[in-house]
Amino acid sequence: MMEQPYYETFQEINEFGIRLAYNTAPGGYHPLHWHEEIELLYPLNGESTIQIEGRKYQIANKHLTVLDSRQVHSTYTYSDTSMFICVHISRKYMERYLPDLDLYQIRCIPDNISDEKFSEYLTICKLMEQLTRLYIEDVQAYLMEAEGIILQVLARLIRHFSVKAAAVSTATDKQTLERIRDVITYVEENFRDPISLQDIADYLGLGKEYFCRFFKKNMGMSFLQYVNEVRVSHIYQDLIRTDTPIGELAEQNGFYNQKLFNRTFKEIYGCTPSSVRRDEKLI
């Protein structure tokens, strides 16, 4: 499972596998990643774009998006600071209630909600609002109440927004997603070191030319562009958290070409690395 670098304030709701985060995250791009847990993502302010397995969606505040286990996704938030409720639930926890959970996948994305299910979707969003109020009011034993609300959300999602897994994926789709997940994990573990096309092709057991075509087709960008985006996203986080010189941060995160680093950074964030640090000091 890939490390989750963006939500850092998770609270364990129980020992069985529910984690809850009320988080403020810096704006900008958070590159493709995945995790074993089911994720409930509920923005509290601003707007964001989320890409899920190659498709992009606009996500407005106070609209719940569900990311099923192992779905590859990335986000782009447009505000300088964005607040989210983020809940991770282990599939093993849910199997206590649904032993055949692997036969189903949850599909709940605001853009795709049908008219007949919209009322139920609003009910679920109101439950997520209750989680917000619990946190703001800091009520006694709020973790107990939070667990009950999350279970209600899960029950309604499974009842109204789950589909048979066989109906939404083929053997070819599964192999493609497995390869993409392997690439993402490999890059996340090795982005600080030089990574060549031959390295990743050998890791997957594919020819270099075939891998290039495969990655471009399924990700909409070249592999090397993706690696550079991952590196830049980590540098961005370091810029706002440390005082390490920008040149050192670039090299620590695998960028040895300063011109390429500056160009990639500006393409993603629309500004220079030095302006990010300058703005951070003014806050």
C-alpha positions, 0 to 999 in steps of 0.5 A: 500500500502506498503511503498517504502523504496528504492527510496527516492528522488522522484520529483512530475512531476504533481499533478495527479500521476507521480513521478520521481527519479534519484537515487543512491542506495547502492548495495546488496539485496532489499527484496520483496515489491510491490506498487499500482503504475506502475513502470518504472525502468531504470538502468544507470550503472552496472547490477542487478537481479530482481525477479518478482512474483517468476521469476528471470531476469538479467537486464543490464544497459540502459534496461527498465523493467516495473513493473505493479501495485501490482507486487511483486518484489525484486532486487539485485544490484551487484555494490557498488553504482547503479544509476537508473531512477525510475518512478512511475505512478498512475493507476488513472492518466492513467485512465484519458486516458484509462478508461478500464485500469484495463482490461490490464496489461503491460508486458515489461521485457528485457528477454521476448521481442520478435524479432518483438517488439525489435525495438519498445523496443529500441525506448522506451529505447531511450526515457528513455535516454532522461530523463537522459540527461534532468537531467544531463544538468539541462535544463530549465523547464525540468520537463515539458519536462520529463512529455511529455517523460513519457507520450510517453513511457506509450503510446508506452507501452500500444500500444505494450506491454499490454495484456488482464488481463484475459489472464495472470491470473486466480482466483487462481493466484489472490488469491495467489498474494493477500495473498503474498502481505498481507504477505509482508505488514504485515512483513514490518509493524511488522518486528521490533517485534517478528513474529511467524508462528502462528501470520501470519497464524492467520492474513491470516486465514490459518492453520500454516502448510498450510501457511508454505507449501503455502509460501515455494511453492510460495516464494522459501524460508521459512517464517522465512527466509524471515522475517530475510532477511527483517530485515537484509536489513533494518539493512544494510541501517541503517549501512551506514546511522547511527553510532548506534552500530551494536548490537543496530541496530540488536535489533531495527530491530527485531534480538535478536540472534546475531549469526543468525543475523551475519550468515544471513547478510553474506549469503545475502551480502557476508560480515560482518556488521562491514566490511560494516561500515568500508568500508563506512567510507573509502569512 
